[in-house]
């Protein structure tokens, strides 16, 4: 089976995930990074000025689905009230980073 258009392996993708609620100041980004790395995903997580957290994650579709499911639960001290997901074109990220 060959690679799909744009040279990305089949079964991979990139998702933009915005998480709202009490997700800043509760180590949420560190937990996201740990979970994403455990799932073999690349990309980044950052706090946004509106109080939400933005995650750009790339990798196998099943792993992305598991990260989205994790985001609905969140870290122990977080209180997630919303999760919005949008598909993006993979860009070939090599690591998962925590951004400021």
N, C-alpha and C positions, 0 to 999 in steps of 0.2 A: 504494500500500500504506500503510495507516494505522499509527499507533504501537500497540504492544501495550498491554495493561492497565498502569495506573500511569503512562502517558505517557512511557515510555522507548523510544527508537528500537529498531526490530527489529535483531537481530544484536549487541546490546550486553549487557553484564553486569558483574558485580562478583565478584571472587574474593578470598577470604582464603587466603593462601599462607604456611605456616609452614615455614621452612627450618632444618634442624638440622645439626650438625657443627661444624667450626671456621669459624664465620661471623661471629664478633665479634672486633674488634681487627685486622681484615684489610681494611678499607675496603669491606666487602661492601655496606653501605647506600648508599654513594656510587655504586658500580657499578650497584646495582639502580635507583637514581633515574635515572642516565644512560640505562639500557636502557629503563626505563618511559617516560621522556620521548621517547626516540627512536621508540618504538612508538606514541606519541600517547596514552598512558594517563594517568589521574589517580589520586590516592589518596595513600598514604603508606607508608613503611617505618620500622620501629623495632626496636631491640634489646629482647628480653624478659629478665626476671631469670633464667629457666631456661637462658640461653645460646643460645637460638634467635633467629631474626629473623622478625618478622611483617610481611607485606606485604598491604596492602589495595589492590587495583588495580581500576580501572574503565575500561571502554572497549569497543572492538570485540572480539567473541569471538575472531577470528583473532589479534589482537594479544595478548590474554590468554593464548592457547595458546602463543604464541611466548615470552612472559615466563616461563611455567611451564617450558618447555623450557630456557630460559636458566638458570633457577634450579637445575636438575639439574646443570648444568656449574659455575655460580658464577663468582666473580671469580678472577683468577690465583692469589692466595694462599689462597683458601678451600678447604676440604675438605668438600664437602657429603655428608652421610650419609643425609639424608631430606628429602622434600618432601611436605607434606600440603596438599591443596587442597579448599576448600569454597566452594560458590556462595553468594552473598549478593544481596540486593536492591540495585540501584544507588541511590545517594543523591545523585548530581549533583555529585561533586567537581569542582573547577575547575582544580586544579594537582596536581603530584606533589611531596610534601614529605618531607623527612627529619626524623623525630622522634627525640627522645632517649629 
